[in-house]
């Protein structure tokens, strides 16, 4: 059975990259930086922490 875990959107603006992350545990949050790698690292680290602390089902 599949279940929703999270949604991640990456949007390129004129001066920076925006990542919008949505999950049941963390709600909606945004990350913004002119360097794409920085935004991606922030998203990965945040989701890793969220999923490691989530109870197992």
C-alpha distance matrix in Angstrom:
0.0 3.8 6.7 10.4 12.4 15.7 17.8 20.9 23.9 27.0 30.2 33.6 36.5 40.2 40.7 37.3 33.6 31.3 27.7 25.8 22.7 20.5 18.1 17.5 19.3 22.1 22.6 24.3 26.8 28.9 30.6 33.7 36.1 38.3 37.0 33.5 33.0 33.6 31.0 28.4 29.3 29.1 25.6 24.4 26.3 25.1 21.4 22.0 23.8 21.2 18.3 20.7 21.8 18.4 17.6 15.0 12.1
3.8 0.0 3.8 7.0 9.2 12.1 14.1 17.2 20.1 23.3 26.4 29.8 32.7 36.4 36.9 33.6 29.8 27.5 24.0 22.0 19.1 17.0 14.8 14.7 16.8 19.2 19.6 20.9 23.3 25.3 27.0 30.0 32.4 34.7 33.4 30.0 29.6 30.2 27.5 24.9 26.1 25.8 22.2 21.3 23.4 22.1 18.4 19.4 21.4 18.7 16.1 18.9 20.1 16.9 16.8 14.7 12.4
6.7 3.8 0.0 3.8 6.3 9.4 11.8 15.2 18.3 21.7 24.7 28.3 30.9 34.7 35.0 31.7 28.0 25.4 21.8 19.5 16.4 13.9 11.5 11.0 13.3 15.8 16.0 17.6 20.2 22.5 24.5 27.7 30.3 32.8 31.8 28.6 28.3 28.5 25.6 23.4 24.5 23.7 20.1 19.6 21.5 19.7 16.1 17.6 19.1 16.1 13.9 17.1 17.8 14.4 14.6 13.3 11.3
10.4 7.0 3.8 0.0 3.8 6.0 8.2 11.8 14.9 18.4 21.3 24.9 27.4 31.2 31.5 28.2 24.6 21.8 18.3 15.8 12.8 10.2 8.1 8.4 11.1 12.9 12.7 14.0 16.6 18.8 21.0 24.1 26.9 29.5 28.7 25.5 25.5 25.6 22.5 20.6 21.9 20.9 17.2 17.2 19.2 17.1 13.8 15.9 17.4 14.2 12.8 16.4 17.0 13.9 15.0 14.5 13.2
12.4 9.2 6.3 3.8 0.0 3.8 7.2 10.2 13.8 17.0 20.2 23.7 26.1 29.9 29.8 26.3 22.7 20.0 16.3 14.2 10.7 8.7 6.1 7.2 8.9 10.4 11.2 12.5 14.5 16.7 18.5 21.8 24.4 27.1 26.2 23.1 22.8 22.6 19.7 17.7 18.7 17.6 14.0 13.8 15.5 13.5 10.1 12.1 13.6 10.6 9.2 12.9 13.7 11.0 12.8 12.7 12.3
15.7 12.1 9.4 6.0 3.8 0.0 3.8 6.6 10.2 13.4 16.5 20.0 22.4 26.1 26.1 22.6 19.1 16.3 12.7 10.4 7.1 5.5 4.4 7.3 9.0 9.2 9.3 9.7 11.4 13.2 15.1 18.3 21.0 23.7 22.9 20.0 20.0 19.7 16.6 15.0 16.3 15.0 11.4 11.9 14.0 11.8 8.8 11.8 13.4 10.6 10.3 14.1 14.9 12.9 15.4 15.8 15.9
17.8 14.1 11.8 8.2 7.2 3.8 0.0 3.8 6.8 10.3 13.2 16.8 19.2 23.0 23.3 20.0 16.5 13.7 10.3 8.0 5.7 5.1 6.5 9.8 11.9 11.1 10.3 9.2 10.7 11.7 13.6 16.4 19.2 21.5 21.1 18.0 18.6 18.7 15.2 13.8 16.0 14.8 11.1 12.4 15.0 13.0 10.7 13.9 15.8 13.4 13.5 17.2 18.1 16.4 19.1 19.5 19.5
20.9 17.2 15.2 11.8 10.2 6.6 3.8 0.0 3.8 6.8 10.0 13.5 16.0 19.7 19.9 16.5 12.8 10.4 6.9 5.7 4.6 6.5 8.9 12.6 14.0 12.3 11.7 9.8 9.9 9.7 10.8 13.2 15.7 17.9 17.3 14.2 15.1 15.2 11.7 10.4 13.0 12.1 8.6 10.4 13.3 11.8 10.1 13.4 15.5 13.9 14.5 17.8 19.1 18.1 21.2 21.7 22.2
23.9 20.1 18.3 14.9 13.8 10.2 6.8 3.8 0.0 3.8 6.5 10.1 12.7 16.4 17.0 13.9 10.4 8.0 5.5 5.1 6.5 8.8 12.0 15.5 17.1 15.0 13.8 11.0 10.7 9.4 10.4 11.8 14.2 15.9 15.9 12.8 14.6 15.0 11.4 10.8 14.1 13.3 10.3 12.7 15.6 14.4 13.4 16.6 18.7 17.3 18.1 21.4 22.6 21.8 24.9 25.5 25.9
27.0 23.3 21.7 18.4 17.0 13.4 10.3 6.8 3.8 0.0 3.8 6.8 9.8 13.3 13.7 10.6 7.0 5.7 4.5 6.5 8.9 12.0 15.1 18.8 19.9 17.4 16.5 13.5 12.2 9.8 9.5 9.8 11.5 12.6 12.5 9.5 11.8 12.5 9.2 9.0 12.6 12.4 10.2 12.7 15.6 15.0 14.7 17.6 19.7 19.1 20.1 22.9 24.4 24.1 27.4 28.0 28.8
30.2 26.4 24.7 21.3 20.2 16.5 13.2 10.0 6.5 3.8 0.0 3.8 6.4 10.0 11.1 8.7 5.9 5.0 6.3 8.1 11.4 14.2 17.7 21.2 22.5 19.8 18.4 14.9 13.6 10.6 10.4 9.5 11.1 11.6 12.5 10.3 13.4 14.0 10.8 11.7 15.3 14.8 13.2 16.0 18.7 18.0 18.0 21.1 22.9 22.2 23.5 26.4 27.6 27.3 30.7 31.5 32.2
33.6 29.8 28.3 24.9 23.7 20.0 16.8 13.5 10.1 6.8 3.8 0.0 3.8 6.8 8.0 6.3 4.7 6.2 8.8 11.3 14.7 17.8 21.2 24.8 25.8 22.9 21.7 18.2 16.3 12.9 11.8 9.7 10.1 9.4 10.7 9.1 12.8 13.6 11.2 12.5 16.0 15.9 15.2 17.8 20.3 20.1 20.6 23.3 25.1 24.9 26.3 28.9 30.3 30.3 33.8 34.6 35.5
36.5 32.7 30.9 27.4 26.1 22.4 19.2 16.0 12.7 9.8 6.4 3.8 0.0 3.8 5.5 5.2 5.8 7.1 10.5 12.7 16.4 19.3 23.0 26.3 27.2 24.1 22.6 18.9 16.8 13.3 12.3 9.5 10.0 9.0 11.5 11.1 14.9 15.0 12.9 15.0 18.1 17.5 17.2 20.3 22.3 21.8 22.7 25.6 27.0 26.7 28.5 31.1 32.1 32.3 35.8 36.9 37.9
40.2 36.4 34.7 31.2 29.9 26.1 23.0 19.7 16.4 13.3 10.0 6.8 3.8 0.0 3.8 6.1 8.4 10.4 14.0 16.4 20.0 23.1 26.7 30.0 30.8 27.5 26.1 22.4 20.2 16.5 15.2 11.9 11.3 9.3 12.2 12.7 16.5 16.6 15.2 17.6 20.4 20.0 20.3 23.2 25.0 24.8 26.0 28.7 30.0 30.0 31.9 34.3 35.4 35.7 39.3 40.5 41.6
40.7 36.9 35.0 31.5 29.8 26.1 23.3 19.9 17.0 13.7 11.1 8.0 5.5 3.8 0.0 3.8 7.3 9.8 13.5 16.2 19.7 22.9 26.4 29.7 30.0 26.6 25.6 22.1 19.3 15.5 13.5 9.8 8.4 6.1 9.4 10.9 14.4 14.0 13.2 16.0 18.3 17.9 18.7 21.6 23.0 23.0 24.7 27.1 28.2 28.6 30.7 32.8 33.8 34.5 38.2 39.6 41.0
37.3 33.6 31.7 28.2 26.3 22.6 20.0 16.5 13.9 10.6 8.7 6.3 5.2 6.1 3.8 0.0 3.8 6.6 10.0 13.1 16.3 19.7 23.0 26.5 26.6 23.3 22.5 19.1 16.2 12.4 10.1 6.6 5.3 3.8 6.9 7.7 11.2 10.7 9.4 12.3 14.7 14.2 15.0 17.8 19.3 19.3 20.9 23.3 24.5 24.9 27.0 29.0 30.1 30.8 34.5 35.8 37.3
33.6 29.8 28.0 24.6 22.7 19.1 16.5 12.8 10.4 7.0 5.9 4.7 5.8 8.4 7.3 3.8 0.0 3.8 6.7 10.0 13.1 16.6 19.8 23.4 23.7 20.6 19.9 16.6 13.9 10.3 8.1 5.6 5.6 5.8 7.0 5.9 9.4 9.3 7.1 9.3 12.3 11.9 11.9 14.8 16.7 16.6 17.8 20.3 21.8 22.0 23.8 26.0 27.3 27.8 31.4 32.5 33.9
31.3 27.5 25.4 21.8 20.0 16.3 13.7 10.4 8.0 5.7 5.0 6.2 7.1 10.4 9.8 6.6 3.8 0.0 3.8 6.5 9.9 13.2 16.6 20.1 20.5 17.3 16.4 12.9 10.4 6.9 5.7 4.6 7.0 8.7 10.0 8.6 11.4 10.6 7.4 9.6 12.5 11.2 10.5 13.8 15.7 14.8 15.8 18.8 20.0 19.7 21.6 24.2 25.1 25.3 28.9 30.2 31.4
27.7 24.0 21.8 18.3 16.3 12.7 10.3 6.9 5.5 4.5 6.3 8.8 10.5 14.0 13.5 10.0 6.7 3.8 0.0 3.8 6.4 10.0 13.2 16.8 17.2 14.3 13.6 10.5 8.3 5.6 5.1 6.5 9.1 11.4 11.7 9.4 11.3 10.6 6.8 7.8 10.7 9.2 7.5 10.8 13.0 11.8 12.3 15.5 16.9 16.3 18.0 20.7 21.7 21.8 25.3 26.5 27.6
25.8 22.0 19.5 15.8 14.2 10.4 8.0 5.7 5.1 6.5 8.1 11.3 12.7 16.4 16.2 13.1 10.0 6.5 3.8 0.0 3.8 6.7 10.3 13.7 14.6 11.7 10.4 7.1 5.9 4.5 6.6 8.9 12.2 14.8 15.4 13.2 14.8 13.9 10.1 10.8 13.3 11.2 8.8 12.1 14.0 11.9 12.0 15.6 16.6 15.2 17.0 20.1 20.6 20.1 23.5 24.8 25.7
22.7 19.1 16.4 12.8 10.7 7.1 5.7 4.6 6.5 8.9 11.4 14.7 16.4 20.0 19.7 16.3 13.1 9.9 6.4 3.8 0.0 3.8 6.8 10.4 11.1 8.6 7.9 5.6 5.4 6.2 8.3 11.5 14.6 17.5 17.4 15.0 15.8 14.8 11.2 11.1 12.9 10.7 7.6 10.3 12.1 9.6 8.9 12.6 13.6 11.8 13.4 16.6 17.1 16.4 19.8 21.0 21.9
20.5 17.0 13.9 10.2 8.7 5.5 5.1 6.5 8.8 12.0 14.2 17.8 19.3 23.1 22.9 19.7 16.6 13.2 10.0 6.7 3.8 0.0 3.8 7.0 8.7 7.0 5.4 4.3 6.5 8.8 11.6 14.9 18.2 21.1 21.2 18.8 19.5 18.5 15.0 14.6 16.2 13.9 10.8 13.0 14.4 11.4 10.1 13.8 14.4 11.7 13.0 16.6 16.5 15.1 18.1 19.4 19.8
18.1 14.8 11.5 8.1 6.1 4.4 6.5 8.9 12.0 15.1 17.7 21.2 23.0 26.7 26.4 23.0 19.8 16.6 13.2 10.3 6.8 3.8 0.0 3.8 5.5 5.3 5.1 6.6 9.0 11.9 14.3 17.9 21.0 24.1 23.8 21.3 21.5 20.4 17.2 16.4 17.4 15.2 12.0 13.3 14.3 11.2 9.2 12.4 12.8 9.4 10.4 14.0 13.6 11.7 14.4 15.8 16.2
17.5 14.7 11.0 8.4 7.2 7.3 9.8 12.6 15.5 18.8 21.2 24.8 26.3 30.0 29.7 26.5 23.4 20.1 16.8 13.7 10.4 7.0 3.8 0.0 3.8 5.8 5.6 8.5 11.4 14.8 17.5 21.1 24.3 27.5 27.3 25.0 25.0 23.8 20.7 20.0 20.7 18.3 15.4 16.4 17.0 13.7 11.7 14.5 14.1 10.4 11.2 14.5 13.4 10.8 12.9 14.6 14.5
19.3 16.8 13.3 11.1 8.9 9.0 11.9 14.0 17.1 19.9 22.5 25.8 27.2 30.8 30.0 26.6 23.7 20.5 17.2 14.6 11.1 8.7 5.5 3.8 0.0 3.8 6.0 9.4 11.3 14.8 17.0 20.8 23.8 27.2 26.8 24.8 24.4 22.8 20.1 19.5 19.4 16.9 14.5 15.3 15.0 11.6 10.1 12.4 11.3 7.6 9.0 11.8 10.1 8.1 10.7 13.1 13.9
22.1 19.2 15.8 12.9 10.4 9.2 11.1 12.3 15.0 17.4 19.8 22.9 24.1 27.5 26.6 23.3 20.6 17.3 14.3 11.7 8.6 7.0 5.3 5.8 3.8 0.0 3.8 6.5 7.7 11.2 13.5 17.2 20.3 23.8 23.7 21.9 21.7 19.8 17.0 17.0 17.0 14.0 11.9 13.5 13.1 9.3 8.9 11.8 10.6 7.4 10.0 12.8 11.4 10.5 13.6 16.1 17.3
22.6 19.6 16.0 12.7 11.2 9.3 10.3 11.7 13.8 16.5 18.4 21.7 22.6 26.1 25.6 22.5 19.9 16.4 13.6 10.4 7.9 5.4 5.1 5.6 6.0 3.8 0.0 3.8 6.6 10.3 13.3 16.8 20.3 23.7 24.0 22.2 22.7 20.9 17.7 18.0 18.7 15.7 13.4 15.5 15.7 12.0 11.6 14.9 14.1 11.0 13.3 16.3 15.1 13.8 16.6 18.8 19.5
24.3 20.9 17.6 14.0 12.5 9.7 9.2 9.8 11.0 13.5 14.9 18.2 18.9 22.4 22.1 19.1 16.6 12.9 10.5 7.1 5.6 4.3 6.6 8.5 9.4 6.5 3.8 0.0 3.8 7.0 10.5 13.7 17.3 20.5 21.2 19.5 20.4 18.7 15.3 16.0 17.2 14.2 11.9 14.8 15.5 12.1 12.0 15.7 15.4 12.9 15.2 18.3 17.6 16.6 19.7 21.7 22.4
26.8 23.3 20.2 16.6 14.5 11.4 10.7 9.9 10.7 12.2 13.6 16.3 16.8 20.2 19.3 16.2 13.9 10.4 8.3 5.9 5.4 6.5 9.0 11.4 11.3 7.7 6.6 3.8 0.0 3.8 7.0 10.3 13.8 17.3 18.0 16.6 17.5 15.5 12.2 13.4 14.5 11.2 9.6 13.0 13.3 10.1 11.1 14.7 14.3 12.6 15.4 18.1 17.7 17.5 21.0 23.1 24.3
28.9 25.3 22.5 18.8 16.7 13.2 11.7 9.7 9.4 9.8 10.6 12.9 13.3 16.5 15.5 12.4 10.3 6.9 5.6 4.5 6.2 8.8 11.9 14.8 14.8 11.2 10.3 7.0 3.8 0.0 3.8 6.7 10.3 13.6 14.6 13.5 14.9 12.8 9.5 11.4 12.9 9.9 8.9 12.6 13.4 11.0 12.4 15.8 15.9 14.9 17.6 20.1 20.2 20.3 23.9 25.8 27.1
30.6 27.0 24.5 21.0 18.5 15.1 13.6 10.8 10.4 9.5 10.4 11.8 12.3 15.2 13.5 10.1 8.1 5.7 5.1 6.6 8.3 11.6 14.3 17.5 17.0 13.5 13.3 10.5 7.0 3.8 0.0 3.8 6.9 10.5 11.1 10.3 11.5 9.2 6.1 8.8 10.1 7.3 7.4 11.1 11.8 10.3 12.3 15.2 15.6 15.5 18.1 20.2 20.7 21.4 25.1 26.9 28.6
33.7 30.0 27.7 24.1 21.8 18.3 16.4 13.2 11.8 9.8 9.5 9.7 9.5 11.9 9.8 6.6 5.6 4.6 6.5 8.9 11.5 14.9 17.9 21.1 20.8 17.2 16.8 13.7 10.3 6.7 3.8 0.0 3.8 7.1 8.7 8.8 10.8 8.7 6.2 9.7 11.3 9.4 10.2 13.7 14.4 13.7 15.7 18.4 18.9 19.1 21.6 23.6 24.3 25.1 28.9 30.5 32.2
36.1 32.4 30.3 26.9 24.4 21.0 19.2 15.7 14.2 11.5 11.1 10.1 10.0 11.3 8.4 5.3 5.6 7.0 9.1 12.2 14.6 18.2 21.0 24.3 23.8 20.3 20.3 17.3 13.8 10.3 6.9 3.8 0.0 3.8 5.4 6.8 8.8 6.7 5.9 9.6 10.9 9.9 11.6 14.5 15.1 15.2 17.5 19.6 20.3 21.2 23.5 25.1 26.1 27.3 31.1 32.6 34.5
38.3 34.7 32.8 29.5 27.1 23.7 21.5 17.9 15.9 12.6 11.6 9.4 9.0 9.3 6.1 3.8 5.8 8.7 11.4 14.8 17.5 21.1 24.1 27.5 27.2 23.8 23.7 20.5 17.3 13.6 10.5 7.1 3.8 0.0 3.8 6.4 9.0 8.2 8.3 11.3 12.9 12.9 14.5 16.9 18.0 18.5 20.5 22.4 23.5 24.5 26.6 28.2 29.4 30.6 34.4 35.7 37.5
37.0 33.4 31.8 28.7 26.2 22.9 21.1 17.3 15.9 12.5 12.5 10.7 11.5 12.2 9.4 6.9 7.0 10.0 11.7 15.4 17.4 21.2 23.8 27.3 26.8 23.7 24.0 21.2 18.0 14.6 11.1 8.7 5.4 3.8 0.0 3.8 5.6 5.5 6.8 9.0 10.3 11.2 13.0 14.8 15.9 17.2 19.0 20.4 21.9 23.2 25.0 26.3 27.9 29.3 33.0 34.0 36.0
33.5 30.0 28.6 25.5 23.1 20.0 18.0 14.2 12.8 9.5 10.3 9.1 11.1 12.7 10.9 7.7 5.9 8.6 9.4 13.2 15.0 18.8 21.3 25.0 24.8 21.9 22.2 19.5 16.6 13.5 10.3 8.8 6.8 6.4 3.8 0.0 3.8 5.4 5.3 6.2 8.6 10.0 10.8 12.4 14.3 15.6 16.8 18.3 20.2 21.3 22.6 24.3 26.2 27.1 30.8 31.5 33.3
33.0 29.6 28.3 25.5 22.8 20.0 18.6 15.1 14.6 11.8 13.4 12.8 14.9 16.5 14.4 11.2 9.4 11.4 11.3 14.8 15.8 19.5 21.5 25.0 24.4 21.7 22.7 20.4 17.5 14.9 11.5 10.8 8.8 9.0 5.6 3.8 0.0 3.8 5.5 5.1 6.0 8.6 9.9 10.4 12.0 14.1 15.4 16.2 18.2 19.9 21.0 22.1 24.3 25.6 29.2 29.8 31.9
33.6 30.2 28.5 25.6 22.6 19.7 18.7 15.2 15.0 12.5 14.0 13.6 15.0 16.6 14.0 10.7 9.3 10.6 10.6 13.9 14.8 18.5 20.4 23.8 22.8 19.8 20.9 18.7 15.5 12.8 9.2 8.7 6.7 8.2 5.5 5.4 3.8 0.0 3.8 5.5 5.1 6.2 8.7 10.0 10.6 12.2 14.3 15.3 16.6 18.3 20.1 21.1 22.7 24.4 28.1 29.2 31.4
31.0 27.5 25.6 22.5 19.7 16.6 15.2 11.7 11.4 9.2 10.8 11.2 12.9 15.2 13.2 9.4 7.1 7.4 6.8 10.1 11.2 15.0 17.2 20.7 20.1 17.0 17.7 15.3 12.2 9.5 6.1 6.2 5.9 8.3 6.8 5.3 5.5 3.8 0.0 3.8 5.4 5.1 6.3 8.7 10.0 10.6 12.4 14.2 15.6 16.6 18.4 20.0 21.5 22.6 26.3 27.5 29.4
28.4 24.9 23.4 20.6 17.7 15.0 13.8 10.4 10.8 9.0 11.7 12.5 15.0 17.6 16.0 12.3 9.3 9.6 7.8 10.8 11.1 14.6 16.4 20.0 19.5 17.0 18.0 16.0 13.4 11.4 8.8 9.7 9.6 11.3 9.0 6.2 5.1 5.5 3.8 0.0 3.8 5.4 5.2 6.1 8.6 9.9 10.7 12.1 14.3 15.4 16.4 18.1 20.1 21.1 24.6 25.3 27.2
29.3 26.1 24.5 21.9 18.7 16.3 16.0 13.0 14.1 12.6 15.3 16.0 18.1 20.4 18.3 14.7 12.3 12.5 10.7 13.3 12.9 16.2 17.4 20.7 19.4 17.0 18.7 17.2 14.5 12.9 10.1 11.3 10.9 12.9 10.3 8.6 6.0 5.1 5.4 3.8 0.0 3.8 5.5 5.2 6.0 8.5 10.0 10.4 12.2 14.1 15.4 16.3 18.3 19.9 23.5 24.3 26.7
29.1 25.8 23.7 20.9 17.6 15.0 14.8 12.1 13.3 12.4 14.8 15.9 17.5 20.0 17.9 14.2 11.9 11.2 9.2 11.2 10.7 13.9 15.2 18.3 16.9 14.0 15.7 14.2 11.2 9.9 7.3 9.4 9.9 12.9 11.2 10.0 8.6 6.2 5.1 5.4 3.8 0.0 3.8 5.6 5.3 6.0 8.6 9.9 10.7 12.2 14.3 15.4 16.8 18.3 22.0 23.4 25.8
25.6 22.2 20.1 17.2 14.0 11.4 11.1 8.6 10.3 10.2 13.2 15.2 17.2 20.3 18.7 15.0 11.9 10.5 7.5 8.8 7.6 10.8 12.0 15.4 14.5 11.9 13.4 11.9 9.6 8.9 7.4 10.2 11.6 14.5 13.0 10.8 9.9 8.7 6.3 5.2 5.5 3.8 0.0 3.8 5.5 5.2 6.1 8.4 10.0 10.5 12.1 14.1 15.6 16.4 20.1 21.2 23.1
24.4 21.3 19.6 17.2 13.8 11.9 12.4 10.4 12.7 12.7 16.0 17.8 20.3 23.2 21.6 17.8 14.8 13.8 10.8 12.1 10.3 13.0 13.3 16.4 15.3 13.5 15.5 14.8 13.0 12.6 11.1 13.7 14.5 16.9 14.8 12.4 10.4 10.0 8.7 6.1 5.2 5.6 3.8 0.0 3.8 5.5 5.3 6.0 8.6 9.9 10.5 12.0 14.2 15.3 18.8 19.4 21.6
26.3 23.4 21.5 19.2 15.5 14.0 15.0 13.3 15.6 15.6 18.7 20.3 22.3 25.0 23.0 19.3 16.7 15.7 13.0 14.0 12.1 14.4 14.3 17.0 15.0 13.1 15.7 15.5 13.3 13.4 11.8 14.4 15.1 18.0 15.9 14.3 12.0 10.6 10.0 8.6 6.0 5.3 5.5 3.8 0.0 3.8 5.6 5.1 6.2 8.6 10.1 10.5 12.4 14.3 17.8 19.0 21.7
25.1 22.1 19.7 17.1 13.5 11.8 13.0 11.8 14.4 15.0 18.0 20.1 21.8 24.8 23.0 19.3 16.6 14.8 11.8 11.9 9.6 11.4 11.2 13.7 11.6 9.3 12.0 12.1 10.1 11.0 10.3 13.7 15.2 18.5 17.2 15.6 14.1 12.2 10.6 9.9 8.5 6.0 5.2 5.5 3.8 0.0 3.8 5.5 5.3 6.2 8.7 10.0 10.9 12.3 16.1 17.8 20.2
21.4 18.4 16.1 13.8 10.1 8.8 10.7 10.1 13.4 14.7 18.0 20.6 22.7 26.0 24.7 20.9 17.8 15.8 12.3 12.0 8.9 10.1 9.2 11.7 10.1 8.9 11.6 12.0 11.1 12.4 12.3 15.7 17.5 20.5 19.0 16.8 15.4 14.3 12.4 10.7 10.0 8.6 6.1 5.3 5.6 3.8 0.0 3.8 5.4 4.9 6.0 8.4 9.9 10.4 14.0 15.1 17.2
22.0 19.4 17.6 15.9 12.1 11.8 13.9 13.4 16.6 17.6 21.1 23.3 25.6 28.7 27.1 23.3 20.3 18.8 15.5 15.6 12.6 13.8 12.4 14.5 12.4 11.8 14.9 15.7 14.7 15.8 15.2 18.4 19.6 22.4 20.4 18.3 16.2 15.3 14.2 12.1 10.4 9.9 8.4 6.0 5.1 5.5 3.8 0.0 3.8 5.5 5.3 6.0 8.6 9.9 13.3 14.1 16.7
23.8 21.4 19.1 17.4 13.6 13.4 15.8 15.5 18.7 19.7 22.9 25.1 27.0 30.0 28.2 24.5 21.8 20.0 16.9 16.6 13.6 14.4 12.8 14.1 11.3 10.6 14.1 15.4 14.3 15.9 15.6 18.9 20.3 23.5 21.9 20.2 18.2 16.6 15.6 14.3 12.2 10.7 10.0 8.6 6.2 5.3 5.4 3.8 0.0 3.8 5.6 5.2 6.2 8.6 12.1 13.8 16.8
21.2 18.7 16.1 14.2 10.6 10.6 13.4 13.9 17.3 19.1 22.2 24.9 26.7 30.0 28.6 24.9 22.0 19.7 16.3 15.2 11.8 11.7 9.4 10.4 7.6 7.4 11.0 12.9 12.6 14.9 15.5 19.1 21.2 24.5 23.2 21.3 19.9 18.3 16.6 15.4 14.1 12.2 10.5 9.9 8.6 6.2 4.9 5.5 3.8 0.0 3.8 5.6 5.4 6.2 10.0 12.0 14.5
18.3 16.1 13.9 12.8 9.2 10.3 13.5 14.5 18.1 20.1 23.5 26.3 28.5 31.9 30.7 27.0 23.8 21.6 18.0 17.0 13.4 13.0 10.4 11.2 9.0 10.0 13.3 15.2 15.4 17.6 18.1 21.6 23.5 26.6 25.0 22.6 21.0 20.1 18.4 16.4 15.4 14.3 12.1 10.5 10.1 8.7 6.0 5.3 5.6 3.8 0.0 3.8 5.4 5.0 8.2 9.2 11.7
20.7 18.9 17.1 16.4 12.9 14.1 17.2 17.8 21.4 22.9 26.4 28.9 31.1 34.3 32.8 29.0 26.0 24.2 20.7 20.1 16.6 16.6 14.0 14.5 11.8 12.8 16.3 18.3 18.1 20.1 20.2 23.6 25.1 28.2 26.3 24.3 22.1 21.1 20.0 18.1 16.3 15.4 14.1 12.0 10.5 10.0 8.4 6.0 5.2 5.6 3.8 0.0 3.8 5.6 8.1 9.2 12.5
21.8 20.1 17.8 17.0 13.7 14.9 18.1 19.1 22.6 24.4 27.6 30.3 32.1 35.4 33.8 30.1 27.3 25.1 21.7 20.6 17.1 16.5 13.6 13.4 10.1 11.4 15.1 17.6 17.7 20.2 20.7 24.3 26.1 29.4 27.9 26.2 24.3 22.7 21.5 20.1 18.3 16.8 15.6 14.2 12.4 10.9 9.9 8.6 6.2 5.4 5.4 3.8 0.0 3.8 6.5 9.0 12.3
18.4 16.9 14.4 13.9 11.0 12.9 16.4 18.1 21.8 24.1 27.3 30.3 32.3 35.7 34.5 30.8 27.8 25.3 21.8 20.1 16.4 15.1 11.7 10.8 8.1 10.5 13.8 16.6 17.5 20.3 21.4 25.1 27.3 30.6 29.3 27.1 25.6 24.4 22.6 21.1 19.9 18.3 16.4 15.3 14.3 12.3 10.4 9.9 8.6 6.2 5.0 5.6 3.8 0.0 3.8 6.4 9.1
17.6 16.8 14.6 15.0 12.8 15.4 19.1 21.2 24.9 27.4 30.7 33.8 35.8 39.3 38.2 34.5 31.4 28.9 25.3 23.5 19.8 18.1 14.4 12.9 10.7 13.6 16.6 19.7 21.0 23.9 25.1 28.9 31.1 34.4 33.0 30.8 29.2 28.1 26.3 24.6 23.5 22.0 20.1 18.8 17.8 16.1 14.0 13.3 12.1 10.0 8.2 8.1 6.5 3.8 0.0 3.8 6.5
15.0 14.7 13.3 14.5 12.7 15.8 19.5 21.7 25.5 28.0 31.5 34.6 36.9 40.5 39.6 35.8 32.5 30.2 26.5 24.8 21.0 19.4 15.8 14.6 13.1 16.1 18.8 21.7 23.1 25.8 26.9 30.5 32.6 35.7 34.0 31.5 29.8 29.2 27.5 25.3 24.3 23.4 21.2 19.4 19.0 17.8 15.1 14.1 13.8 12.0 9.2 9.2 9.0 6.4 3.8 0.0 3.8
12.1 12.4 11.3 13.2 12.3 15.9 19.5 22.2 25.9 28.8 32.2 35.5 37.9 41.6 41.0 37.3 33.9 31.4 27.6 25.7 21.9 19.8 16.2 14.5 13.9 17.3 19.5 22.4 24.3 27.1 28.6 32.2 34.5 37.5 36.0 33.3 31.9 31.4 29.4 27.2 26.7 25.8 23.1 21.6 21.7 20.2 17.2 16.7 16.8 14.5 11.7 12.5 12.3 9.1 6.5 3.8 0.0
